[in-house]
Structures are given as structure tokens and as C-alpha cells.
Amino acid sequence: MTISLENIGKRYNYEWIFRGLDFSFRHGNRYAVLGPNGSGKSTLLQIIAGYLSHNEGRISYRPEQGSERSLDAAAVFRSLSLATPYLDLIEEFTLLEVLQFHRHFKPLLGQMSPMDAIWEVGLEKAADKEIRYFSSGMKQRAKLAQAILADTPVLLLDEPCTNLDAEGVGLYHLLLEKYAADRVVIISSNDPQEYDLCNVRLQIGDYKG
């Protein structure tokens, strides 16, 4: 998968958050989108994910590098997985139900079952507990399971270590090393422990409108 941004700009009212952004994200690389709070990091991830529209420019999603064919909107949705603090889990579902439900839209990697995914993030004792009874750290582990363990070529992570303790941060690094080697990984952060595994860095401030 290759995601190409051509002259992308986003504004709120009359203020440009960023403008003139030309960049390509290619499989097998881990990208860090860096900048202080309010600089547009999360906004860019939401635009790439299709949650927000951009005001100018063009985005194309091509299944193979060099391909002239761009994916349609439905195919793009199936190709992306996203973990972010502003997207909530279904509070009335148990963790097992959340992953079973999510699997109808995006299957898990390989032959992994929802219960296998729960074991991967160390929440096996809470599999049948409703999400509303989870701590903030447990919810973040669940979000990481839902995103990182989904069988998608593109992985988008916004402040992925939010609410995680040291053990959770270690788990996050392990999951990336184990399951993100041949994907497009884009991480929005200003915390080095979240993007220290990234080999390409994009300073969003370089495109301030």
C-alpha cells in the first residue's frame, strides 16, 4: 500500500492548520508525525483515515507501489485500522464481544481468534468483563488490540501510549515489532517512547499555513 498526499491543506474557519503537504507513505516503513499539541498531528491522521475531509489537495491510496489504480472509498476503509484516544469502545460490550463484533468488519491477522488477541495484550482475565468497568489503561490495551491485530495493510496510531504504565508501553513496543513489519505504520505523537521505533519522521510544523 502507498498513500500519497498531494498539496494537502486543512483549515478551520479562516486559519490554515497545515498547507502544501506533499508526502508519500509506503509499506514496510514506520512514520512519526511530530509536532506540539495543536499543530495538526491528529488532524492529519483523521484525514488519512477518512474521518475528516481536507480543504485542498488530493489523497490517493494505491494497493501496490507504482500502481496507477487508486482504491475506492470502501476498499480504503477495509485497509485501515486506527487507535486513538478520541474513539470510544462500546461500553456495554465485553472485551470479547468488542473484538468479535469488530472482526465482522476487519478480520484479525492470520488465524488469530478474538481470544488469541485478548491474550496478546494480557487481558485474558477481563475477556468477559464489560468495557465500562475497565480502567483507562485496560481500555487503551483493548484499542491497541483492535488496531494492531487487525489484518490491514495500514496502521494509524494517535498517541498510542495514552494511559499506559511502563508494562503497557513495553507491550506496545512488542506488538509493533511482532506485527507491524510489513505494513504502513503512521504514528502521531510528541512522546519519544511512542515513536522511537519509527524510521521516518514528518514535522507537521514544516507545513504551517
Residue, then its C-alpha position, 0 to 999 in steps of 0.5 A: m500500500t502507498i498513500s500519497l498526499e498531494n498539496i494537502g491543506k486543512r483549515y478551520n474557519y479562516e486559519w490554515i492548520f497545515r498547507g502544501l503537504d506533499f508526502s508519500f507513505r509506503h509499506g514496510n516503513r514506520y512514520a512519526v508525525l511530530g509536532p506540539n499539541g495543536s499543530g495538526k498531528s491528529t488532524l492529519l491522521q483523521i484525514i488519512a483515515g477518512y474521518l475528516s475531509h481536507n480543504e485542498g489537495r488530493i489523497s490517493y491510496r494505491p494497493e501496490q507501489g507504482s500502481e496507477r489504480s487508486l482504491d475506492a472509498a470502501a476498499v480504503f476503509r477495509s485497509l485501515s485500522l486506527a487507535t486513538p484516544y478520541l474513539d470510544l469502545i462500546e461500553e456495554f460490550t465485553l472485551l470479547e464481544v468488542l473484538q468479535f463484533h469488530r472482526h465482522f468488519k476487519p478480520l484479525l491477522g492470520q488465524m488469530s481468534p478474538m481470544d488469541a488477541i485478548w491474550e496478546v495484550g494480557l487481558e485474558k482475565a477481563a475477556d468477559k468483563e464489560i468495557r465500562y468497568f475497565s480502567s483507562g489503561m485496560k481500555q487503551r490495551a483493548k484499542l491497541a488490540q483492535a488496531i494492531l491485530a487487525d489484518t490491514p495493510v495500514l496502521l494509524l496510531d494517535e498517541p498510542c501510549t495514552n494511559l499506559d504504565a511502563e508494562g503497557v508501553g513495553l507491550y506496545h513496543l512488542l506488538l509493533e515489532k511482532y506485527a507491524a513489519d510489513r505494513v504502513v505504520i503512521i504514528s502521531s505523537n510528541d512522546p519519544q517512547e511512542y515513536d522511537l521505533c519509527n524510521v521516518r519522521l514528518q514535522i507537521g510544523d514544516y507545513k504551517g499555513 
